[in-house]
Amino acid sequence: MPAVSGDTLARALFRAGFFVGVPLCAGLGRCGRCRVRFLRDAPLPLPAEYRRLSDEAVTAGWRLACLHPARGGEALALADIGPAPAYDRQVVSRAVAVAGPVGLAVDCGTTGLAWRVVSLTDGMVAAEGRGVNPQLGAGTEVISRLAFALEPGGGAYLRRLIIDELFRLAALAGPQLAALCVAGNPAMVSILCDKPLTGLARAPYGLAWRAGETVDLGGGLPPAYVPPLFGPFVGADIAAGLAVLTRQDPAYPFMLVDLGTNAEMVLALGPDRFLAASAPLGPALEGVGLSQGAMAGPGVVVAFDLTPGGLVPVFFDDGPVPAAPRGIAGPGYLSLAARLREQGVLDVDGRFATTPAATPLGRRLAAGIGSQYGEPVFETAGCLLPASDVEELLKVKAACNLAFSTLLAAGGLTTAHLAAVHLAGAFGTAVSPGDLETLGFFPPGLAGRTHVAGNLALEGAALFLTDPASREQVAALAAKTDVVPLAAADDAGYAFIQRMVFSYVP
């Protein structure tokens, strides 16, 4: 096994070709997907393993590979981690015969990879789909991905995984493929294009490469146009989305928000002035690292309805109701927290309420509060929300709130000035704007002005293929955009902690 010094067993297995495309929590010991059975010389179990594994499994030699170092010579059996996320399978929503050359547009996110084949003649969509980023086994968020890429051979391995995926998509597009555009955050496109990463991984953060150019990826692929990067953590995906929005004659000022492992935001003050910011959110919104977290797929809860009888889980794609939920996606966790917050079961500081709720329904829900592994936990319909999960959601909320309020302050605006919030990306399509407002991600009164924009990054990537003038437009947008740093202020740490409540803090 090609382990390097300091590798965890999970990382060494990924380096050897296992866990490719599997959403791991990068050493938190919470997702449980890196279960391995030691066939001999099992290490002593750690307390975190008893949370994810039964006593019988621990006795039989099962461990979490992310919590143990790779020693070399291990004899292991890997667990069957169950069905892959729904979009781990190729989904072709259209299959239209196109005459003439075609282009391949790709949105390479930290966790997901969406693609579209378009006619370069008239823009007709021939095929499209989405999948997971095969690099997921190195960690589900940007920091762990960069850390792996900076290890010896790590960057080349991650690059190869995406190049192989591009080859697969190019074969699907066929011999008519003549152009390629790849949008993504700065880390993803820099790894793909073999650009320096140090400025993205360590302070002081900066960009060694600003993209906005065509890159030869080799291997017979068409040269890839990569849209410009606005800043170290505001990438080509947000640039592509902004290019699409500004062509739609929007009302100013507006906010473009893309939430995932990072919160990337742009405040458009007018056609000639834009402010951008980014905050790390971690993998929680992708359903990774939480006790029952899962990426969206069959049997996964994506929301909760509040009925007179209590909370009812809503499953992905309205499929058949399973005997037991297979997990809870990020939007499902926010939905559950929002319902509990509305009913007074969760306090504003994220603690389960110790005083009776104001309504009979709230009091009935509060009966679901118990204890597991020494911490408070809420249970309903086979779904668990322990206090540690609530804390992770609070961290995500605080980071998002900080980015939003910092941009408004930098622009000299209040919530009342905003004409709209455009919520982009896969998470934005699935989450309820009302839940974001209830939990304080967004200021009060914005849910009604929040529009689900869909995958603007992919739409922009396709635009850059079919309309060459749009590349000049997005270059001009980059020149008009200033990045507002969140960590520059002396009180940044205090500002974050101050926002660790389920209420928006200006």
N, C-alpha and C positions, 0 to 999 in steps of 0.2 A: 504494500500500500504506500503511495508516494506522499507520506506525511512529511511536514516540515517542522522544525523546532517550534514548540508552542502550540501546535495544532490541537484542537479538541478532536475527539474521535469522530464527531459529526462532520467537522470540517475536512478531516482526512478522507472520510468516506465520500464526501461531495467531490473532492479533488480527484478521487478514483472513479468518478462517474455515477455514484449513487446520489439519491436525493435531488437529481436534476429536475427542476420545475416544481419541487415540493416546498410549500411555504413554511419555512422553519423560523423560529423566534430568535435565532442567533444567540443561543447560550443563556436564555432566560429560564429554561427549564419549565416552561409553562404550556407550550403547545402539545408536547407529548408525541410529535410525529417522528422523532428520531429514535424511537424505541429499538433497542438491539438486545439480543440475548447472548450473553457470554456462555459459550459452550465449555469453557474452563476458566479458572482463575478470575471469577467475577470480582470487581472491586467492591469495597464496602458501600452499601447504599447511602445516599445523602437524604436529608429530611425532605427536600423538594421532590424527590422521587416517590415518596409515599403519598404525595398529593395527586400524582398522575398515574401511579401504578398500584395494583392491589397487593396485599401482603403475599398472596400466592405467587404473583408474577415476580415480585422481588426475590422470593425464596428460590424461584426457578431460574434466576440469573438475569432477568430483564433489568435493563438500566436505560437512562436517557443519555444518548451519545454526546450531547452537547455539554454535559456536566463532567465529563471524564477526559483526561489527556490521552492522546494516541501514544501508546508505548511501543507499538510494533509487535507483530506476531500474534495479535488477538485472533481467536477463532470465534466467529460471530454468526448469528442468524438475525436477519432483519425482519421487522414486523411488516405485516400487510397493513398499510395505513388507510385502507378503504378507498372509496371512489374519489377520483380527482375532482377539483372544482369544475363547475359546469363549463366554464370557458377555458378549461384545459383541453377541450376537444374543439376541433375546427368547426366553425359554424359558417356556412356559406349561405347568406340570406338572399343572394341573387346569383344567377348563373346566366348571363346574357351574352350572346355572341356579339363580338365587337370586331369590326373590320378596321384594319390599320394598326398603328402602334399603340401600345398601352403603357401606363406608368404604374408603379407600385408605391403607394403611400403607407408609411408605417409610423405608428405612435408607440415608441418603446418606453413604457413606464417602468418604475421600479418593480412592480409586481405583475402588471399586465402588459400584453402586447396586442395592439389592434392593428388591422391592416385593411387596405382597400385597393382593388385593381380598377383603374379608370382609363377610359379612352382618352388619348392625347388629342384627338380630333374634336370631340364634342363634349367631353367630360362625363359621358355616360358611365355609370358604375357597373362593371362587369361581374364583380364578386367582392365580398367583404367578409370579415370574420374577426375573431379575437381569440387569444390564448393567454397562457401565463408566460411570464418572462422565465426562460429556462435557468437563469442565474439565481433563482429564489433560494436554492440550497445554501448559498453563501450568506443568507440573511435577508430579511424581508424589507429592511429599510436602508437608506443611502449610506449611513456611516459604516455599517458592517460590510456593505458591498465594496466601499472604497478601501476599507481595511484589508479585505481579501485581495483586491486588485493590486495593492501595494506590496503584497508578499511576493517572494520570488516565483515567477511564473504565473502568478494569480491573474494579472491583467490579461495576459495572452489567453489563458483558459476561459475567462469570462467573455472575452471578445470572440473566441471561437464558437462559443455556445450561441451567440446572437448571429454570427455569420452563417452558421449552419441553418438557423431558422430562416434567415433571409434566402438562402439557397432553396430551401423547401418552398417558400412562397414564390420565388422566382420560377421554379418549375411549374407551380400551379398557374402562374400567369402565362406561361408558354413562350414560344419563340418570338412573339410580338413584343415582349418586354423591352422597352427602350429607355426608360427613365426611372429613377428611384429617389424618393425623399424620405428622410428619417427625422422625425421630431422626437424630443424627449428631454428629460431634465439634464443639467450640465454633466452630472456624473455618468449617466447612461450613454450619452452621445460621445463624451470624452473617452470612455472605455472602448466604445465601438470603433472610434476613429484613431485610437492609439495615441491620444494626446496626454500631456503631463497632467497628473492628478494631485500633486502635492498641495496646490493652492486650494483645492476643494476639501482636502482631508485635514488640514491643520491651519490654525490661526497664525498669522493674519490671513483671512480667506481672500482669495482673488482668482481671476481667470487668466491662465496662461494662453488660452485659445478662446476666441469669441465667436467662432463658427461663422455662419452667414456666408458659406462657401460650399463648393462641390468637392467631395473627397473621394479618392479612388480606394475602394475597399478590397480590390483584387479579386482573383478567382473567377473572373468572367462576369461579375455583377456589373450592372450599369453604374457609372459614377453617381454617388449619393449626394443630393443637396441637403445640407443641414441648416435650418434656419438659425438666425443669430441668437446668442445667449445674452440676456439682459444683465445678468450678474452671477456671482458664484452659485447661487441656489435658485435663480429665476431663469428658467431655461427656454429651449427652443419650442417646447410644448406650449408654454404660456405666450410666447411670441406668435406662434401660429394661431392660437385662439384669438389673440388681440387683433391680428390681421383680418380674421373673419368678421369679428364684431364691428370693427371700424368701417367695414364696407357696407354695413347694414343701416347706415344713417341713424346711429343710436342717439338717445337723449343723454346729454351730459349734465352733471358728472355721474359716472357709474363705476361700479366695482366688479372686476372679473375675479372670481375665486375658484381655485382648483384645489380640492382637499384630497390627500392621500397619505403617503408616508411623510410628505411635506405639505405645508400650506403655502401655496404660491398665489399671490394677490397682486393685482394692478388697479390702482385708483386712476381713472381717466378723468382728469380735470377739464379737459377740452381736447379738440383735435390735435393740438400741438404740445400738450404737456401731460406726461404720465409719471406716476410714482409707483414703484414696485417694492414688494417685500416678500420675505419667505421665512417660515418658521418650521423647525423639525417637529413632526408630530409622532414619529415612531409608527409601528405597524398596527396599532390597535384598530384604526378605522378600516384596515384591510382584514379584520377578524383574526389577527395573529397575536399571540401572546396573552390573550384573555382565556379564562378558565374553560369556556366552551366555544372559543373563537373558531370561526371557519370562514373560508372564502365562499362566496355565493354559489349555490349548487343545489341539486335535489336534496330535500330533507333538511335544508338549512333555513333557519328563521331569519326573515329580513325586516319584520315589523311586529308590533303588538297592537291589537285592537282592544279598546276598553269597552266591555259590555256590562250590563247589569249583573251578570254572573261572575265577572272578574276579567282577567286578562286572557286573551285568545291569541296564540301565535299565528302569524301569517307566514307562509312558506314560499320559497323561491318559485317563481313561475306558476303560482297557483296550482302546483302539482298535487298529487294525492297526499293526504295527511299521513305521515309515518307514525308508526307505533311510538317512537321516541325521537325527538329532534336530533339530527346529526350534528348540530352546532348552531351558533348564532353569528351572523355576519355583522360587520361594523354598524350599518344602519339599524339592524335589529337591536343592538346594545343601546344605541342612542334612543331608539323608540321606547325601549323598556325603561330606561332612566327617566325619560321625559314623562311617561305615564305615572311613574312613582313620584316624581317631583310634583306633578300637577295634583296628585291626591294626598300630598303631605306625608308620604311614606319615606321619602328622602328629604333631608333638610338641605338648605341652601349650601351648607359646607360639605355636603356629600355624605353625611352620616345618616344611618337609618334612624328615623325619628323614634324618640323614647317617650314622647307625649302622644296621646290618642289623636288620630287624624280627625279632621273637622266633619267628614261625611261618613255615613254608614259604609259606603263602598270603600273608602280609604281605610276604615277600621278593619274591614274584612280582608283587604289586601295586606295590611300590617300583620295579620295572623300568619302570613307566609314567611316572616322573619324568624330565622333560627340561628344555629351555630354549626360550623363545620371546620375541622382542623383548628379550632380555637379562634376563629374570626366570625363576625356576623355575616349572614348570607340570606338573601331573599330567594325563595323558590316558588315557581308557578309552572304548571303544565310541563314538568320535566326540564325546565330551564332554570339555571342558577345564576345569581348575581352576587358574588361575594364582595366584601368591602374592598378587597385588593383590586378587583376589577373596576369598581367605582373610582378608586384613586387613579388608575390609569386613564380613565375617561376624563377625570378632572385635569390631568396634565395636558391631555390633548386640547381640551377646552381652553385652558389658560394660554397655551401657545397660539391658538387660533385667535382668541380674543385680543391678545397682545399685538399680533400683526394687524388686525383690523383697526384697532383703536390708534395704533401708531401711525398708520397711513392717513386716517381721518385727521389726526392732529397735525401731521406734516402738511396736509393740504389745506388746513385752516377750515375744515368743514365739520358739520354735525350730521347726525343721521338724517335729519330733516332735509338736508341738501341733496341727498342721493336720489337720483331718478330711478335707479334699479341696481340690483345685484344679479349678475349672471353667474350661475353655479355650473361649472364645467366638470368634465371627467366622469368616470364610471361611478364613483361614489356619489357625486352630485346628482346623477340620474336616479339613484336608489333612495337617497335620504330625504326626509321630509323637512322643508324649510321651517315649518312650524316647530319641529323638534329642535332644530338649531337655535331658534329664538328662545324656546322654553328653557334650554340649558345654558343660554348665555354665550353661545358661540358668536351670534350676531346680536346687534342692538335691538331693543324692543321696537316693534312697529315695522320691521323690514320684511317679515315673512310674505306679506302681500305684494311687495315689490321685488321679490326674489323669483327669478325665472330659471328653470332648468334648461341649460343650453346644450346638453349632450356632449359628445366628444369633439370639442372644437379643435383640439390638437390634430386629430386625424383629418377633420374637414379642412384645416389649414394646410396640412401636408399635401392633400389632394389638390388644393387650390394652387400651390406652388408648382405643381406638375403641369397643370392645364392652362395657367395664365402666367407667363414669364414676368409680366409687369408687376405681379404681386410680390415678387422677390425684392424689387426695388422699394415697394411700399413698406415691407416689413423691415428693411434696412433703415428706412427713414424713421419708423416707429422706434427702433432701437436707439437711434440718435436723440430721440425726444424723451427717452425714459431715464429717470434717475432712480437708483436703488436706495431705499431708506434702510439702513442697518438697524436691527433690533437690539443687538448686543453692545452697541457703542455707548449707550447711556450708562452712567455710573450706577444708576439704580435699576438696571435691567433685571437683576435677580429678584429684587424686591417687587418690581412691577409684575413679574411672572407669578410669584407667590400670592400677591394681592388678588390675582385673577383665578386662583384655585378655588373658585366657588361656582355654583350653578346659577350665576347671574352675571349679566354683562357689566363689565367695569370700563368706563370711558378712559 
